[in-house]
């Protein structure tokens, strides 16, 4: 990844993180369960429903300027 793309990618990741949190805030527990199952079926599950911990780790790494 080119250096000049890092800020744009970081901003996009931060926006995605906020959008996912907003979606979670309005979902019922059943909707969250269905979402988690879909994520698992697609092979993109993680520590939680939305991979928030993994995403936060990448955001922090990018903010420190690490690839």
N, CA, C and O atoms as CSV, one atom per row, in Angstrom:
chain,resi,resn,atom,element,x,y,z
A,1,UNK,N,N,0.842,-1.186,0.000
A,1,UNK,CA,C,0.000,0.000,0.000
A,1,UNK,C,C,0.879,1.238,0.000
A,1,UNK,O,O,1.820,1.347,0.785
A,2,UNK,N,N,0.565,2.157,-0.877
A,2,UNK,CA,C,1.340,3.387,-0.936
A,2,UNK,C,C,1.060,4.236,0.302
A,2,UNK,O,O,-0.034,4.191,0.864
A,3,UNK,N,N,2.059,5.009,0.716
A,3,UNK,CA,C,1.932,5.833,1.910
A,3,UNK,C,C,0.753,6.794,1.816
A,3,UNK,O,O,0.037,6.977,2.800
A,4,UNK,N,N,0.534,7.409,0.663
A,4,UNK,CA,C,-0.527,8.402,0.534
A,4,UNK,C,C,-1.916,7.783,0.648
A,4,UNK,O,O,-2.886,8.505,0.876
A,5,UNK,N,N,-2.038,6.452,0.494
A,5,UNK,CA,C,-3.323,5.780,0.607
A,5,UNK,C,C,-3.680,5.452,2.049
A,5,UNK,O,O,-4.847,5.206,2.356
A,6,UNK,N,N,-2.717,5.446,2.915
A,6,UNK,CA,C,-2.969,5.054,4.298
A,6,UNK,C,C,-3.996,5.959,4.974
A,6,UNK,O,O,-4.929,5.433,5.581
A,7,UNK,N,N,-3.886,7.283,4.908
A,7,UNK,CA,C,-4.895,8.103,5.568
A,7,UNK,C,C,-6.306,7.846,5.031
A,7,UNK,O,O,-7.262,7.817,5.806
A,8,UNK,N,N,-6.445,7.662,3.723
A,8,UNK,CA,C,-7.757,7.404,3.136
A,8,UNK,C,C,-8.302,6.053,3.611
A,8,UNK,O,O,-9.479,5.942,3.954
A,9,UNK,N,N,-7.466,5.054,3.628
A,9,UNK,CA,C,-7.878,3.727,4.078
A,9,UNK,C,C,-8.239,3.755,5.564
A,9,UNK,O,O,-9.219,3.135,5.977
A,10,UNK,N,N,-7.462,4.462,6.354
A,10,UNK,CA,C,-7.738,4.586,7.778
A,10,UNK,C,C,-9.079,5.276,7.997
A,10,UNK,O,O,-9.883,4.814,8.808
A,11,UNK,N,N,-9.331,6.357,7.300
A,11,UNK,CA,C,-10.594,7.073,7.437
A,11,UNK,C,C,-11.766,6.169,7.051
A,11,UNK,O,O,-12.793,6.158,7.730
A,12,UNK,N,N,-11.616,5.423,5.977
A,12,UNK,CA,C,-12.681,4.522,5.533
A,12,UNK,C,C,-12.941,3.436,6.572
A,12,UNK,O,O,-14.093,3.097,6.840
A,13,UNK,N,N,-11.885,2.893,7.153
A,13,UNK,CA,C,-12.024,1.877,8.182
A,13,UNK,C,C,-12.699,2.449,9.430
A,13,UNK,O,O,-13.541,1.786,10.037
A,14,UNK,N,N,-12.339,3.660,9.810
A,14,UNK,CA,C,-12.981,4.309,10.959
A,14,UNK,C,C,-14.461,4.552,10.690
A,14,UNK,O,O,-15.292,4.370,11.580
A,15,UNK,N,N,-14.796,4.962,9.467
A,15,UNK,CA,C,-16.205,5.176,9.124
A,15,UNK,C,C,-16.968,3.859,9.154
A,15,UNK,O,O,-18.078,3.799,9.684
A,16,UNK,N,N,-16.393,2.814,8.599
A,16,UNK,CA,C,-17.041,1.502,8.612
A,16,UNK,C,C,-17.287,1.047,10.049
A,16,UNK,O,O,-18.342,0.492,10.358
A,17,UNK,N,N,-16.318,1.281,10.916
A,17,UNK,CA,C,-16.431,0.904,12.327
A,17,UNK,C,C,-17.631,1.615,12.968
A,17,UNK,O,O,-18.408,0.987,13.687
A,18,UNK,N,N,-17.782,2.896,12.715
A,18,UNK,CA,C,-18.892,3.668,13.270
A,18,UNK,C,C,-20.226,3.200,12.684
A,18,UNK,O,O,-21.204,3.056,13.417
A,19,UNK,N,N,-20.276,2.961,11.378
A,19,UNK,CA,C,-21.508,2.507,10.732
A,19,UNK,C,C,-21.965,1.172,11.312
A,19,UNK,O,O,-23.153,0.974,11.568
A,20,UNK,N,N,-21.025,0.264,11.518
A,20,UNK,CA,C,-21.359,-1.041,12.086
A,20,UNK,C,C,-21.884,-0.877,13.506
A,20,UNK,O,O,-22.859,-1.528,13.883
A,21,UNK,N,N,-21.261,-0.030,14.282
A,21,UNK,CA,C,-21.744,0.211,15.658
A,21,UNK,C,C,-23.147,0.827,15.647
A,21,UNK,O,O,-23.988,0.473,16.474
A,22,UNK,N,N,-23.395,1.736,14.721
A,22,UNK,CA,C,-24.730,2.333,14.609
A,22,UNK,C,C,-25.771,1.272,14.258
A,22,UNK,O,O,-26.864,1.255,14.822
A,23,UNK,N,N,-25.425,0.393,13.328
A,23,UNK,CA,C,-26.345,-0.677,12.940
A,23,UNK,C,C,-26.646,-1.586,14.130
A,23,UNK,O,O,-27.798,-1.954,14.362
A,24,UNK,N,N,-25.617,-1.941,14.873
A,24,UNK,CA,C,-25.812,-2.793,16.044
A,24,UNK,C,C,-26.741,-2.153,17.073
A,24,UNK,O,O,-27.508,-2.841,17.747
A,25,UNK,N,N,-26.662,-0.838,17.183
A,25,UNK,CA,C,-27.469,-0.126,18.188
A,25,UNK,C,C,-28.967,-0.219,17.921
A,25,UNK,O,O,-29.771,-0.084,18.843
A,26,UNK,N,N,-29.347,-0.450,16.665
A,26,UNK,CA,C,-30.777,-0.499,16.352
A,26,UNK,C,C,-31.279,-1.908,16.048
A,26,UNK,O,O,-32.467,-2.096,15.788
A,27,UNK,N,N,-30.395,-2.893,16.077
A,27,UNK,CA,C,-30.784,-4.272,15.777
A,27,UNK,C,C,-31.307,-4.988,17.014
A,27,UNK,O,O,-30.866,-4.736,18.135
A,28,UNK,N,N,-32.255,-5.881,16.783
A,28,UNK,CA,C,-32.752,-6.729,17.865
A,28,UNK,C,C,-31.742,-7.845,18.113
A,28,UNK,O,O,-30.887,-8.105,17.266
A,29,UNK,N,N,-31.832,-8.503,19.262
A,29,UNK,CA,C,-30.929,-9.632,19.502
A,29,UNK,C,C,-31.055,-10.712,18.422
A,29,UNK,O,O,-30.052,-11.315,18.041
A,30,UNK,N,N,-32.252,-10.962,17.932
A,30,UNK,CA,C,-32.426,-11.969,16.888
A,30,UNK,C,C,-31.743,-11.542,15.587
A,30,UNK,O,O,-31.128,-12.366,14.912
A,31,UNK,N,N,-31.848,-10.269,15.237
A,31,UNK,CA,C,-31.179,-9.769,14.037
A,31,UNK,C,C,-29.660,-9.915,14.166
A,31,UNK,O,O,-28.980,-10.277,13.205
A,32,UNK,N,N,-29.139,-9.633,15.354
A,32,UNK,CA,C,-27.701,-9.779,15.587
A,32,UNK,C,C,-27.277,-11.238,15.460
A,32,UNK,O,O,-26.203,-11.527,14.933
A,33,UNK,N,N,-28.110,-12.158,15.939
A,33,UNK,CA,C,-27.811,-13.585,15.838
A,33,UNK,C,C,-27.771,-14.021,14.377
A,33,UNK,O,O,-26.863,-14.742,13.963
A,34,UNK,N,N,-28.752,-13.585,13.605
A,34,UNK,CA,C,-28.798,-13.924,12.182
A,34,UNK,C,C,-27.577,-13.359,11.462
A,34,UNK,O,O,-26.965,-14.039,10.638
A,35,UNK,N,N,-27.227,-12.114,11.777
A,35,UNK,CA,C,-26.054,-11.478,11.181
A,35,UNK,C,C,-24.787,-12.272,11.501
A,35,UNK,O,O,-23.952,-12.505,10.626
A,36,UNK,N,N,-24.652,-12.683,12.764
A,36,UNK,CA,C,-23.482,-13.456,13.181
A,36,UNK,C,C,-23.408,-14.776,12.417
A,36,UNK,O,O,-22.327,-15.198,12.005
A,37,UNK,N,N,-24.551,-15.424,12.230
A,37,UNK,CA,C,-24.574,-16.676,11.481
A,37,UNK,C,C,-24.159,-16.453,10.026
A,37,UNK,O,O,-23.406,-17.249,9.464
A,38,UNK,N,N,-24.646,-15.378,9.422
A,38,UNK,CA,C,-24.278,-15.067,8.040
A,38,UNK,C,C,-22.775,-14.814,7.925
A,38,UNK,O,O,-22.126,-15.287,6.992
A,39,UNK,N,N,-22.229,-14.060,8.887
A,39,UNK,CA,C,-20.785,-13.787,8.876
A,39,UNK,C,C,-19.983,-15.077,9.011
A,39,UNK,O,O,-18.975,-15.262,8.329
A,40,UNK,N,N,-20.434,-15.968,9.892
A,40,UNK,CA,C,-19.742,-17.242,10.076
A,40,UNK,C,C,-19.822,-18.079,8.798
A,40,UNK,O,O,-18.836,-18.692,8.388
A,41,UNK,N,N,-20.992,-18.101,8.178
A,41,UNK,CA,C,-21.162,-18.863,6.932
A,41,UNK,C,C,-20.251,-18.332,5.829
A,41,UNK,O,O,-19.785,-19.099,4.986
A,42,UNK,N,N,-19.995,-17.031,5.831
A,42,UNK,CA,C,-19.133,-16.409,4.821
A,42,UNK,C,C,-17.650,-16.475,5.198
A,42,UNK,O,O,-16.793,-16.034,4.433
A,43,UNK,N,N,-17.350,-17.029,6.382
A,43,UNK,CA,C,-15.964,-17.167,6.813
A,43,UNK,C,C,-15.331,-15.877,7.294
A,43,UNK,O,O,-14.106,-15.761,7.329
A,44,UNK,N,N,-16.150,-14.910,7.662
A,44,UNK,CA,C,-15.579,-13.635,8.123
A,44,UNK,C,C,-15.986,-13.331,9.564
A,44,UNK,O,O,-16.087,-12.167,9.950
A,45,UNK,N,N,-16.219,-14.370,10.350
A,45,UNK,CA,C,-16.514,-14.158,11.762
A,45,UNK,C,C,-15.203,-13.978,12.514
A,45,UNK,O,O,-14.125,-14.284,12.004
A,46,UNK,N,N,-15.319,-13.481,13.722
A,46,UNK,CA,C,-14.132,-13.231,14.531
A,46,UNK,C,C,-14.464,-13.409,15.993
A,46,UNK,O,O,-15.240,-14.291,16.359
A,47,UNK,N,N,-13.880,-12.575,16.827
A,47,UNK,CA,C,-14.127,-12.677,18.263
A,47,UNK,C,C,-15.576,-12.365,18.610
A,47,UNK,O,O,-16.110,-12.882,19.591
A,48,UNK,N,N,-16.206,-11.526,17.810
A,48,UNK,CA,C,-17.596,-11.169,18.059
A,48,UNK,C,C,-18.360,-11.117,16.752
A,48,UNK,O,O,-17.863,-11.552,15.713
A,49,UNK,N,N,-19.556,-10.590,16.806
A,49,UNK,CA,C,-20.420,-10.536,15.630
A,49,UNK,C,C,-19.786,-9.744,14.496
A,49,UNK,O,O,-19.905,-10.133,13.334
A,50,UNK,N,N,-19.122,-8.652,14.808
A,50,UNK,CA,C,-18.682,-7.707,13.776
A,50,UNK,C,C,-17.174,-7.564,13.633
A,50,UNK,O,O,-16.709,-6.681,12.913
A,51,UNK,N,N,-16.406,-8.405,14.296
A,51,UNK,CA,C,-14.944,-8.313,14.253
A,51,UNK,C,C,-14.443,-6.948,14.769
A,51,UNK,O,O,-13.411,-6.448,14.322
A,52,UNK,N,N,-15.176,-6.370,15.695
A,52,UNK,CA,C,-14.824,-5.046,16.215
A,52,UNK,C,C,-13.428,-5.029,16.823
A,52,UNK,O,O,-12.670,-4.085,16.602
A,53,UNK,N,N,-13.083,-6.051,17.578
A,53,UNK,CA,C,-11.754,-6.080,18.213
A,53,UNK,C,C,-10.648,-6.129,17.170
A,53,UNK,O,O,-9.634,-5.440,17.289
A,54,UNK,N,N,-10.855,-6.949,16.149
A,54,UNK,CA,C,-9.863,-7.046,15.091
A,54,UNK,C,C,-9.741,-5.719,14.340
A,54,UNK,O,O,-8.639,-5.275,14.019
A,55,UNK,N,N,-10.887,-5.094,14.067
A,55,UNK,CA,C,-10.893,-3.813,13.346
A,55,UNK,C,C,-10.233,-2.723,14.184
A,55,UNK,O,O,-9.457,-1.927,13.656
A,56,UNK,N,N,-10.527,-2.677,15.467
A,56,UNK,CA,C,-9.905,-1.676,16.351
A,56,UNK,C,C,-8.393,-1.848,16.391
A,56,UNK,O,O,-7.659,-0.861,16.445
A,57,UNK,N,N,-7.922,-3.081,16.365
A,57,UNK,CA,C,-6.475,-3.332,16.372
A,57,UNK,C,C,-5.823,-2.808,15.094
A,57,UNK,O,O,-4.741,-2.223,15.144
A,58,UNK,N,N,-6.469,-3.013,13.962
A,58,UNK,CA,C,-5.925,-2.521,12.695
A,58,UNK,C,C,-5.950,-0.998,12.662
A,58,UNK,O,O,-4.996,-0.373,12.199
A,59,UNK,N,N,-7.035,-0.397,13.150
A,59,UNK,CA,C,-7.125,1.071,13.195
A,59,UNK,C,C,-5.991,1.632,14.046
A,59,UNK,O,O,-5.320,2.581,13.640
A,60,UNK,N,N,-5.778,1.056,15.212
A,60,UNK,CA,C,-4.710,1.540,16.102
A,60,UNK,C,C,-3.345,1.408,15.439
A,60,UNK,O,O,-2.507,2.305,15.541
A,61,UNK,N,N,-3.127,0.286,14.759
A,61,UNK,CA,C,-1.859,0.058,14.070
A,61,UNK,C,C,-1.646,1.106,12.974
A,61,UNK,O,O,-0.550,1.645,12.819
A,62,UNK,N,N,-2.707,1.383,12.220
A,62,UNK,CA,C,-2.602,2.362,11.132
A,62,UNK,C,C,-2.374,3.771,11.686
A,62,UNK,O,O,-1.664,4.572,11.076
A,63,UNK,N,N,-2.967,4.070,12.827
A,63,UNK,CA,C,-2.778,5.394,13.428
A,63,UNK,C,C,-1.337,5.585,13.884
A,63,UNK,O,O,-0.834,6.708,13.921
A,64,UNK,N,N,-0.681,4.490,14.228
A,64,UNK,CA,C,0.740,4.559,14.611
A,64,UNK,C,C,1.644,4.569,13.394
A,64,UNK,O,O,2.864,4.683,13.520
A,65,UNK,N,N,1.043,4.449,12.198
A,65,UNK,CA,C,1.818,4.472,10.968
A,65,UNK,C,C,2.427,3.154,10.580
A,65,UNK,O,O,3.340,3.099,9.756
A,66,UNK,N,N,1.919,2.079,11.179
A,66,UNK,CA,C,2.421,0.759,10.844
A,66,UNK,C,C,1.554,0.159,9.733
A,66,UNK,O,O,0.339,0.355,9.730
A,67,UNK,N,N,2.156,-0.562,8.800
A,67,UNK,CA,C,1.384,-1.210,7.734
A,67,UNK,C,C,0.600,-2.413,8.233
A,67,UNK,O,O,-0.098,-3.062,7.453
